[in-house]
Amino acid sequence: MFKRRFQRSGITSPEGQSRYYSPAPTNSVCSLRLAVVPRTAEYPLTIYNRFVDYLQMGKPSDLVQGTLDLLIMRTIALGPKHGWAIAKRIEQISDKVLQVQQGSLYPALHRLEQQGWIKAEWARTENGREAKFYSLTKAGQEQFETEKANWTRLSGAINLVLRQA
């Protein structure tokens, strides 16, 4: 069942071979999967709806839930951006290591808006097209600071374990 669904999505390796992945656990709202790769890798990490794919790695490991939300909140913390600009900014800041797909970005934006952490307003882009621009609310700024502190604490603890283990 899953092979057919992912086969249609067109996920292929650099050699042109299809890759199949098992779905993320269903008990979470948004769980991403991440393959940890060296900085010298030629292929970017791509954030899809429920996993992050690195085309040359085997099984990806689970990434902490909420990471995409944190990246989005950080990106719009300095000012409103539309969806495509958010994805491109994350890609740019990560030196093209992270690529957020629309199938992950827009559900995350919708979820953050429902939680009251971001607000959306229609406006014209620099190209003159109508788009929703997203910005942090006061509650979103507080949540962002909380999530950032949690991420710093968690990543620091993981680094300690990796250095001493």
C-alpha positions, -999 to 999 in steps of 0.1 A, spaced: 0 0 0 27 25 10 50 16 -19 24 26 -44 17 59 -26 53 69 -24 61 56 -59 36 81 -73 53 109 -54 83 106 -76 110 102 -49 140 89 -67 177 85 -59 205 101 -79 208 69 -98 171 71 -108 159 43 -85 127 48 -65 130 49 -27 102 38 -4 97 49 32 74 37 59 51 64 73 58 83 105 40 72 137 3 81 135 0 91 172 16 125 165 3 156 148 35 163 128 65 140 131 94 147 108 121 122 100 157 132 95 187 115 82 218 131 98 244 137 71 278 154 70 280 191 60 299 181 28 269 162 14 258 171 -21 221 164 -16 199 185 7 176 174 34 140 177 22 112 182 46 81 164 33 48 160 50 59 134 76 96 128 71 129 143 60 146 125 31 182 123 23 185 105 -10 217 86 -2 209 74 33 191 43 43 166 45 72 161 80 86 159 85 124 131 104 141 135 142 145 121 160 175 84 169 169 79 206 164 112 214 147 94 227 115 72 249 137 103 264 153 120 270 120 89 288 107 85 309 138 122 319 136 118 328 100 89 351 105 101 366 138 117 395 120 88 403 98 59 390 78 66 366 49 45 345 25 47 308 24 72 305 -5 94 331 10 95 312 43 105 280 26 132 298 6 145 316 37 149 284 56 168 269 26 190 300 23 199 302 60 206 264 62 230 267 32 206 246 12 207 217 36 170 220 45 143 222 19 107 226 31 82 211 8 47 227 3 30 196 16 47 202 50 49 240 51 12 249 45 -3 224 70 23 236 96 13 273 89 -24 264 92 -17 245 125 3 275 139 -25 299 129 -52 277 146 -31 277 178 -30 315 177 8 317 173 8 333 139 -17 354 120 -22 357 82 -31 387 62 -36 390 24 -12 414 7 7 418 -26 41 402 -31 71 420 -46 58 405 -80 24 420 -75 6 388 -68 -18 383 -39 -5 360 -11 -10 353 25 17 369 47 23 353 80 36 370 112 40 361 148 13 371 173 22 381 209 14 346 220 35 333 191 65 354 202 62 339 237 59 304 223 89 309 200 111 320 230 99 289 249 105 266 220 139 281 213 150 277 249 138 241 249 156 234 216 188 249 230 186 228 261 178 196 242 206 201 216 231 210 243 222 178 262 225 157 230 259 173 223 271 164 258 261 128 253 278 126 219 310 140 232 312 118 263 296 85 251 
